[in-house]
Amino acid sequence: MGKLPSLSERGNEYYALDLASNLPPGTDSPDQLITNRRQPRPPASPKRPLPEWPPEAERKGKWISAYLDKNTTKSSEPQPSSRATPSPSPSATPPPSSTSPKPRPAPPQPTTAARSSAAGHQRFYETQDFILDCMWHGSSSAVARSRVGTVNRIHARIWRDVPGAYSSPFEGEMSLIGSAFFETMLRKLVGARRADPHPVLAAAWPAWAERVLAHFRTEPADGGGSFAVNFPRDFDELERFYRWFQNLPMDRFTNEEDRRKGHELAEAFTRQFCELWFPRQLHWLGRLVLLTIVPRQVREQQQLGHPNRFGAALVRLFFKIQIDLADALPDPVRPSFYDDYMACKGWGWSKIDANVVRAQKRSAQKLDVLLVVLLVIVGAGFLWRSSKGL
């Protein structure tokens, strides 16, 4: 293999992919892929206000579905979150369930995989805060435009040194499509009784994601266009885009360096996932959960290995029971995710990684104590039975 060009020498040709015979869902022709791109839908134009949430005393049974039934896409822009769904947000960025053909210095969203091992937890929470801001305030709000503007300025500093890295809109689109489709993907993966989203949310996700991405800009060499061109027009097309992306022939589109970097980043994300949600002694369980959720194609491309079949079956069963039970029980009265969302506004972002490490140590110490107590109880029981000749 010949010597690869340096980052500054790589241009659009290096990152370009031949998709003419395998068009992304949402792109209707090869001509539309490059030269005649379909532009994103215009900002939302409110026709009537969304109905207010009912008072807490009246929030009984499956009141969220009843509330959604009162909404139509003819009201103000349907939002996946905000007043449209006060249940825990399904939009939190999922584990790395997708892969990019060529690892970029920074993907088109506030977090950057390349720095996942440096202040990675901070960037995870910042990304969640960014997504929830765009949901709560609306895709066309001043808050959303300001947050995206900050990211665009970060990208502008990068593409001066790495030309061509921000000229593939479909990769930027996948960053939000992965979040939009995650809950539905998980429901279908585990065989939940209800797999499809409420019709209002199914209409909301593509509209919201497209309008948010419309604020992101490609680099000047690509015309400074929108990242939302040829975006999936409905939820069915959004799902087909997700499946299409997972099935791209990555081996044909990548070289040895890409695959090595992709593996390193995927392992960094995996460690981050385990550190965020599992104590040290259960990192093996965190990896099992992640490998169960991540599609097979991604596991193979990123050389992550595959989960134990029995363990994966138990993970899927656990999620199925949890999801089906949540669907059967009354909806929560208070939007717990909103309290967490507002609480994180007061966090010192630069201290998050240190706080996560401290929390990890505390949870590991508690689990150590629990295991010791359990061992002592089992040992004492064994000695007692032995002394009785049982």
N, C-alpha and C positions, 0 to 999 in steps of 0.2 A: 504494500500500500504506500502510495506517495506521501510526501510530507504534507500535512494539513496546513492551510493558511492560518495566520494569526487572527485573533478576534477583529483587529482593525482592518484586516484584509478581506474579511468575509462580508459579502454583500447579499443583495436579494437572491442572487443566483444560488448561493450556498444554502440558504434556508428554504428556497422555493421547493414545493412538492408538486408532482404531476398528478393532479386530481381530475383531469378532463374525462377520464373513463370511470371515475368513481366519485361523482359529485356529492357534496354534503347535502343532506336534506335541507330544503330551504333555497337551494340554488337550482334553478330550472334548466340551465343550459351552460355549456362551456363558455359561451360569450359572456354570460352573466357572472361567471366566476372571476373574471379579471377586468374586463373593460366596461361592462354595462351592469354594474352591481345594483341590486335592488336596495334602495335606501331605507333606513329604519322608519317606523311609524312616527308621526309627530308627537310632541308632548301631550299628555292627557289634558282634555278639555272638560272640566267638571260640568255636568248637566244638572245634577242635584246632589245635595250632600248625602254622605253615607248615614244610614240610621245610627242613632246613638246606641251604645251598649245598654242593655236593660240594667236597672238597679241590681246590686248584689243580692238583695232579698228575693229577686225574681229569677235569678240564674239557677234554674233547676233542671235536672235531667240532661238531655242532649241539647242544651240551649244554644250551643255554638252553631250546630247545623241549622237550627231554626233561624238564628240570626243571619246566617249566610243565605238561607232561602229568601230572605227579604231583599237581598242585594242582587243587582243585575249589572252587567257590563255597561249599561246605559247610565249608571251613576258615575260619580267621579272615578278616576282610574282605579280599577280593582287592585288592591295591594295584597300580596301573600301574607303580610303581617299587618301591623297597625291595628285598626279597629276590626279588621276582617277576621282575625283569628287570635284571640287572647290565650290560646293554649300554648304550651311550650313550643317554641318555634322549630319547625322541621327543617329550617334553612341553614342551621349551623353548618359551616363548611365540613363536609364529610372527610373521612380519612382519604388519603390519596388514591382515589378509585379511578383515576385516569392517568394517562401518560402523554407527554408531548413528544412528537417525533424527534426533535432536536432540543435538548435542554437549553433554555435561554438564560442569559444573565439575570433576568427578572421577568416573570410572567406578568401579563397586563392586569394586575390587581395589587392591592396594597402590600400583601406579603410577598416575599421572594424566597423561593425554594432554596436558592443558592446560599441563603444565610440562615437556613433552618436550624443549623447547629450553633449559630451565634445569635443570642437573644431570640431563639425560636419561639418560646412560649409567649413572649411579648408580641411577636408578630402574629401569632395565632389569635390572641385576644384582640389585637388591633384590627385584624381582618373581620372577626365577628362583629366588632363595634361598627366597622364601616358598612357591612351588609345590613345590620339592623338599623343603622341611621338611614340608609337608603330606603328601607322598608317603612320605617315608622314615619318618616317625614315625606316620603313619596319620591319617585324616581326623577321628577322634574323640579324638586324643591331646591331652594338655595343651599340647603345643607348638603344634598347629594351632589350638586354641581361643585361646591367647594371641596368636598372630600375627593371627588374624582380629579378636580383640578390639581390638587396636591400630588396625586399619583402621576398625572400627566407630566408634571414638572420633574418628578424623579426619573421617569422614563426618558425625558428629553436629555437629561444629563448622561444617561447611559448610552443612548443610541448615537451620541456624538463619537463615542469610542468603539461602539459595536454596531456598525451600520447593518441594516437588514434584519435585525432581531425583532422588530416590531412591525412587520408587514404581512402577517398572516392572521387576518381577522378571525378565522374559524377557531384558531387556538385560544384567542382571547374569549370567544363566545363560550367555549367549553368550560371556562372557569366559573361562569354563573349557571350554565346548563347543568353542570355536575351538582351544584347546590340545589337547583330547582327540582331536579329529578331524584334526588337522593332518597327521600322518604318513600316515594313510589317504588324505586328500585329495591329498597330494603324490604318493603311489603311483598313484592313479587318474589324476591329471593327466598324469603322464609315461608311463603305460602299463606300469608295472612288472609283472613276471610274477606276483608275489604281491601282491595289492592289499588283501586283508582281514587284519585282525589275528588273532592266535592267539585261539581261543575264550575262554581264561581272561582275556586282556587285554580282549577285547570285553565281557566281563561286568564287568570291574574298572572300566573308565572311567566308565560312567554311575553306578555305585554310589559310587565315590570322589568324583566331582565333585559329585554331589547332596549328599553328607554334608558336604563342605567348605562348599558354598554355604549349607547349612542354618544355619551359624554367622553368616552375614551377615544384618543386619537392615535392613528398610526403615524409613523415618522414622516418627515417632509419628503424623503426620497420616494415614498409611496403615495405622495399627494396629500398627506395629512388628513386622510379620510377617517370615517367612523369605524369603530370596531364592531358595529352592529349590522353591517351590510349582510343581506341575504339571510337574516336571522330566521329561525323557525317561526312559522306563523301561528301555530296552535300547539297544544300539548302533545298531540300525536306526532307531529313533525319534530317537536323537541325531543321526544323519546327516541324516535328513529335517528336523530342526530347523535344522541348519546351512544346508541348501539353502533352507529357508523364509525364514530371516533374510536371506540374500543377495538373495532375490527380492522383498523388501518394496518397495512402491511409494514409494521415498524422496522422489521429487519431490512427491508428494501430501502427504507427512508433514512436509515441511521448508519453510522460507521462505528468503529471500535471505540473511539473517544466518546461519542454520544452515549453508547451503551454503558461504558464505565461510569460516566458522570451520572447517568440516569439511575444506575444501581446505587451509587453513593447517596444521591438525594432521596431515593426511596427508602433506604435504610435509615437515613436521618429522620425522615417523617415517621417511620415506624417507631423509632426510639422515642420521638416526641410524643406520639400517641400513647405509648405505654407509660411514659413518665407523667403525663397529664391525668390519666384516668385510673392507673393501677399502682398499688404499692410495689416496692422493689421485688418482694418475693413472688409477686404475681405478674411480672412482666411477660412471662411465658404465656399466660392467659391472654394478656393484651395483644400479643403477637398473633395468637390463635384467632381471636376475635377479628382482628384486622385482616388477616389472610382469608378468613371466611367471607368477609364482605367485599374485598377487592376482587374484581373480575379476573378470571383465569388468564385472559390475554395479557393483562397488566402484570400479573405475578410472573408470567413467563418472560415478558419483555424486560422487566426490571430485575429479573433473577432473584426473586424473593423466596422462592420455594412455594410449596403447597401445604395447606393445613392437613393435619391428621383427619381422616374421613370421619371417624367416630366423634372426635372432638368437634369438628365442624358441624356435624349433625346435631350435637347437643347445643351448640351456639345458636344455630338456626331455630331449634325448638324453643330455646329460652326467649329469643326475640319474638317468635310467633305468639307465644303465650302472653308476653308482655304487651304486644300490640293489640291482640284480640281482647285482652282484659281491659285495656284502656278504651277500646272502642265500645265495650259493653257497659262500662261503669259510667256514672254521670260525669259530665264535663266539670273541670275544676272551676270554682267560683272566681278565683283571682288568677290573673295571668302571671304565673310565677316567673316566666322568662322576662317579663317586663321589669320586675323588681331587680333581677340580676343584671339586666341591661342598663338600668339607671345606676345601679351600685358601681358598675365598672367605670362609670364616668369619673368617679372620684379616686380611682386608682392612680398610683404613680406608675406609668407604663414602664419606666426604666427599672422598676423594682420587681416586676412580675416574675422574671426568671429566678431571682433569689427567693421570692416568696414560694414559688413552686417547689424549689429544692428543699426549703424548710418544711413545707407541707408533706413532701415525699418522705423526709426523714421521720417526721412525727407519725405518719401512717405506718411506716415500716417498723418503728419501735413498738407501736401499739399491737401490730400483728405479731411481732416477736414475743411480746408478753403473753398474748393470747395463746400462741402455740406452746410456750413453756407451761402455762397453766394447764392447758389441755393434756400435755405430756405428763405432768405431775399427777393429774387426776387419773389418767389411764394407768400409769405406773402404780399408783396407790391402790387402785382397784385390782390390778393383777396380783400385787403382794397380799392383799386381803384375801382374795380367793385362794391363793397358794397356802396361806396360813390356816385356812379352814379346810384345806384338803379338797377343795372343789375342782 
